[in-house]
Amino acid sequence: MALSQPATFNEEWSDERVFAYLNQLPPEGVNGDFHVLYHAFKHMRPNDYERLLTKFTADDRDVNATNPEGQRIHEVIMQYPRQSEGFLEVLAKFA
């Protein structure tokens, strides 16, 4: 039987870990800024997402970038009502 890493919850993320998401390469055909925003949403908590967005916008990146379907990140996040709590409020600060 394979061993797996135990789940950890509410661990503090370092700046290095949070900001590493800024370097995520998008799949072909996906806007790089949108990919960073989406990938971070799927893996971070709202407070870490806010830290990321602070640097993201300071670097003049586009918080209104769209996916191939033309949706902005807040439109995609609204499709996940259970997970969206906190994220939409964070995004509103940067809109």
C-alpha positions in Angstrom: 0.0 0.0 0.0 1.3 3.4 -0.9 1.8 6.0 1.7 0.3 9.4 1.2 1.1 12.8 2.7 -1.3 13.7 5.5 -3.7 16.5 4.9 -2.8 19.8 6.5 -5.3 22.6 7.0 -4.9 26.3 7.9 -1.2 26.3 7.4 0.4 29.6 6.9 1.6 30.1 3.3 4.9 31.9 2.8 5.2 34.8 0.4 7.4 32.5 -1.8 4.7 30.0 -2.0 1.9 32.5 -2.8 3.9 34.5 -5.3 5.1 31.3 -7.1 1.6 31.3 -8.6 2.5 34.4 -10.6 4.9 32.3 -12.7 2.4 29.6 -13.7 2.5 29.0 -17.4 -0.9 28.7 -19.1 -2.0 26.0 -21.4 -1.9 26.9 -25.1 -4.7 29.3 -26.0 -5.3 30.5 -22.4 -4.5 34.0 -21.3 -1.6 33.9 -18.8 -3.1 36.4 -16.4 -6.5 34.6 -16.4 -4.6 31.3 -15.8 -2.8 32.7 -12.7 -6.1 34.0 -11.3 -7.9 30.8 -11.8 -5.2 28.4 -10.7 -4.7 30.5 -7.5 -8.4 30.5 -6.8 -8.5 26.7 -7.0 -5.7 26.3 -4.6 -5.6 29.2 -2.2 -7.7 30.6 0.7 -9.1 34.1 0.3 -6.5 35.8 2.4 -3.7 34.2 0.4 -5.5 35.2 -2.8 -5.6 38.8 -1.6 -1.9 38.7 -1.0 -1.4 37.4 -4.6 -3.7 40.0 -6.1 -1.8 42.8 -4.3 1.4 41.8 -6.1 -0.4 40.8 -9.3 -1.9 44.3 -9.7 1.3 46.0 -8.6 3.0 44.2 -11.5 0.4 45.8 -13.8 -1.2 42.4 -14.6 -4.8 42.3 -15.9 -7.4 41.3 -13.2 -10.0 41.5 -16.0 -8.3 39.0 -18.3 -10.7 36.5 -19.9 -10.6 32.8 -20.5 -11.1 31.3 -24.0 -14.9 31.5 -23.5 -14.7 35.2 -22.8 -15.4 35.0 -19.0 -13.5 37.1 -16.4 -12.4 35.4 -13.2 -15.2 36.7 -11.1 -17.7 35.1 -13.5 -16.0 31.8 -13.2 -15.8 32.0 -9.4 -19.5 32.6 -9.2 -20.0 29.2 -10.7 -18.6 27.6 -7.5 -21.0 29.0 -4.8 -19.6 26.9 -2.0 -15.9 27.8 -2.7 -16.5 31.4 -3.8 -17.1 32.8 -0.3 -14.5 35.4 0.3 -13.0 35.4 -3.1 -15.5 37.7 -4.7 -15.1 40.2 -1.9 -11.3 40.1 -2.5 -11.7 40.6 -6.2 -14.0 43.6 -5.7 -11.1 45.4 -3.9 -9.0 45.1 -7.1 -11.7 45.7 -9.8 
